[in-house]
């Protein structure tokens, strides 16, 4: 009861004094608007405190109206869209008695349109913005500029960048004469985003830096976050990932303090992209999941589609291609439903990447042609599409088409560089024009010293002529160097294709040789038995059986290696006690090693020995390594097998004693059909593909192999396989 009495007294005595001092009222509202940009949560608290002065709605009160608008803006910033809509609809119902507030109809439509944009309802927002433009009075240039800014944002979502650029420049032209720094900072940031999407990184960075400078001078935390976010995106495009991470992390911290779920989700998404490009998959997945959770809770289909496209790329990096494709198709459905053209193209590119990794090259070509028919494709998107097209055509053996697509890719890249050159030349001309105008102003201000000024002007013009000449020479040299780089790139592409063809021919020749040698021996033995030259028929049949077995093993190894190359051989992963598996294999090899008086030892692991692997393939790898070690290690030699593990991966090492391998051969022993010089050259009937297949099997498990000199005098080969959570499929 006492509290209500105090509120009533405040209403009776405080409100009249507020209305009697409009300057004080404007100051209070201005401070509240600043708080709205810096801390929307605190702004809602302050508005709630002031709303206690009003027992009932007072649509005729300027203070009540302004507080409702600030409350709705704060709720939009915090993602409380339904609450904001409720307050705006309430205001709209009072419009017949709010005629004195000439900005009210347009302002309410603008805020409702911003909510629709936040929820990816772009078409609805266009309708509301057109209505707002129709009712905003001409003298309210600031409100008109805000409407144009929101319209530019919607056009940007629809990938209509040229229209968006024109509209946001119109907004800037309205507020530049009144030096509205807060809006200029916001509009510069919007223009920077548009230029970034258009591929004009130089212009984008310039406007983002102008925006950041203004936002810092105003201490506008949300504006600072937006600028940091967009500058980080440019650094990501330029592959300067450390700078990109620094900007995105700062943006995320500011976004968390302000509480806008969409902004927080977007910062998580950008951090996920950078960590993925740096190969830090776990960090990328963590940020991606955070972004997806926030986007789902905000019911923004466009933002959720973009977040899911990032998750799909992470699954590709983890070789979980079926999951990647499923997530990508979900993202595509959401982007199409939201009519988010840019997000749709981004998701379609991800699907094409997945199809290329899966080896579905014909399907990828169909999807590429479909994307090429979409309107408003940027130059950088177009270049990437032709690059993917060339890759698919090469894999399908369509080399002429692949070469044509590669040429289109190079030409588009050249156009991008030419655009950059034009932008630099335009900047140069603008600078020269600025100098000329500045000099003309000085001449007007110094009419009394006309002769001296004329002389100085002449000197300046001569200097400008020389400067221009030097600048144009520099531009010509730059263009010449660019053409040289382009020519070198083309030559490099040709050399790479020639090297690839040479490697294929060499591999075919080696395979032919490997098959010819046992076939020739087999033929001689058969002919010897046919003409009764072989004195011991049983021994002859044994030779034939041995050669046939050798041929069979060689063909099996070649076939298995080809299966790994084409990604058609799947793994049957299951939880395996690796200690027990290695122990069984070592026990099986003991009799073989005893024939050469060799010792075979096994140092078991004392930590976690359960790993998610394909036991048959791991057995094949260890069989090849121990067989090689037995054949190539001298009599009475020693072979040591050790197994270690930590939280991240397991490590299996097989090392032996003399003889070893030359330094130049260590990096090549995993190549197919490679022969070492000296005592470890292949003379034991192997196919020459064993170590290559070992490497392919370990890489299929997500691991790696390496070879080094052993302290025992021979070779040490280490296998690294990451631990995985037990799951049902691979």
C-alpha positions, 0 to 999 in steps of 0.5 A: 500500500505504501509503495502504491502511494509513493508511485501515485505521489511521484506521478502527481508531482514528478510527471508535471515537472518533467513535462514542464522541462522538455529539455530535461526530458529530451536529455533523459531519453537521449541517455536511455537511448545510449543505454539501449545501444550499450546494454539493452538488458539494463535499458529494459530495467530502467524502462520498467522503473519509469513505467511505474509512473503510469498506472494506465496507458497514456498514448497522449504522453510523449514520455510514455510513447518513447518508453514503449518504443525503447522497450520494443527496441531492447526486446528486439535486440535481446531476441524477445520478438513476441514481446516486442510485437505485442508492445508494437501492436498495442501502440498501433491500436492507439494511433488514432489518438496519437496524431501529434506523434507524426513519426509513430505510424512509420516507426512502428512499421519499421520495428515490425519489419525488423522483427520479420527480418530477424525471423527470416520473413524477408517478403513480409518485411519488404511489405512493411518497409514499403508501407513505412516509406509511404507514411513517413513525413518528408521532414523526418530524414533520420527516420527515413534513413533508418527505413532505407537502411532496413530495406538495404538489409533485406535486399542484401539477404535476397542477394540484390547487392547493387540495389542494396548499395544504392539504397544504403548510399541514399540513407547515408546522404540523408544523415551526412549533412546533420553529422549523425555519427551513430547512424553513419557508423551503422550505415558504413558497416552495412555498406562494407558488408555489401561490398564484401559480398560483391567481392570488393574487399578493399572497399569493404575493409575501408568502410568497416574501419570507418564504422569501427572508428565511429562506433568506438568514439561513441562507445557503442558496444553493439556497433563495435561488435558488428564492425569487429565481426565483419572485419574478421570475415574479410580477414577470413576471406584473405586467409589471415586466420589469426587476425580473423580469430582475434576479431571474432572472439572480441565480437563474441564477447561483446555479443554475449554481454549484450544478449542478442541470440542471433548475433551470438549465434553468428559469432559462434558460426564464424569462429567455427568456420575459422577453426575448421579451416585451421583443422581444429575440428573439435573447437569447430564442432563445439562452436557450431553446435552452440550456434545451431542451438541459438539459431533454432531457439530464435526460429530464424530459418535463414540463420539456422540454414547457414549454421547447418551448412557449417556443420555439414562441412565439419562432417566432411572433414570427419569423413562422415559424408552421409551425415554431412549430406543429410545436414546439408539437405536440411539446410537447403530446405530451410534456406529455400523456405526462408527465400534466403538466396545467398544462404541457398547458394552457400548450401548448394556449394557445400552439397557439391563439395560433398558429392565431389568427395564422395566421387559422385562427379556426374551428380555434382556436374548436374548440381553445378549447372543448376546453381549456374542458372540462379540469378545474382551469382557473385564473381567469387561464387562463379569462379568456385563453381567453374573450379569444381566443374573442372575437377569433376570433368577431370575425374570423369575423363572429360579432359577437354571440357575440364580444360575449358572449365579451368580456363573459365575459372582463370578468366573469372579470377582475372576479372576479379583482379581487374576489378581491384585494379579499377577500384584502385584507379578510381581511388587515385582519381578521387584523391587527385580530384580532392587535391584539385578542389582543395587548391581551388579553395585556397585560390578563392581565399587568397585573392589578394595574393593572386599572382603568388597563388597562380605561381604556386598553382602552376607548380602544383599542377606540374607536380600533379602531372608528374605524380599522375604520370608516375601513378599511371606508370605504376599501374601499367607495371602492376598490370604487366606483373599481373599478366605475368603471374596469370601466365605462370599460373596457366603454365603451372596448371599445364605442368601439373596436368603433365606430371599427373599424366606422367605418374599415371603412365609410370604406374601402368608401366610398373604394374605391367613390369610386375605382371610380366616378370612372374608371367615370363617365369611361369611361361618358361616353366610350362614350356619346359614341362611341355617339352619334357625338359624339366627333370622333376615334374613335381618340382615343376608343378610346385614352381607353377603353383608358386608363380600363380600364387605370386600373381594372385597376391600381386593382383589382389594388392593392386585391386585393393589399392585401387579400391582405397584410391576410389573410396569404395572400400568401407571399414567395419569398425568395432571396439577392439582390444589392440593389446590382445590383437597385437599379441595374437599376431606376434604369437603367430609370427614367432615360428617364422622368425625362428627360422632365421634365429630372429627375436620378435618382442612386444611391449604392451600398453598399460593405459587404455587399449580399447580402440574403435577400428577395423580389426581385419584391416589393422591385422593386415597392416601389422602382418605386412610390417612384420613380414617385411621386417622378417624378410629384410632383417639379417639372421639373428636380428631383432624386431620390436613391436610397441604399443602406446596410447593417450587421450587423443590417439594410439601409437603402434611402432614396429622397428628392427635391426640392421640393415636400414634404409637410406635417408632419401628412401625413407619418405618414398617407401610408402609409394606404390612399387617403389624399390629401395637401393641396396639390401632392402630392395624387393627380392622376396616375392612381394608385390611392392604395394604392401606399405602403400596399402598400409598407409591407405588403411591407416589414413582411412582410419583418420590416422597417419604413418611415418618412417624413421631410422631405428636406434637398433640399426634398421627402420622404425615405422610408426602408426598413429590412429585417433581414438573414436567414440564407439558407434554403430557405423563408419 
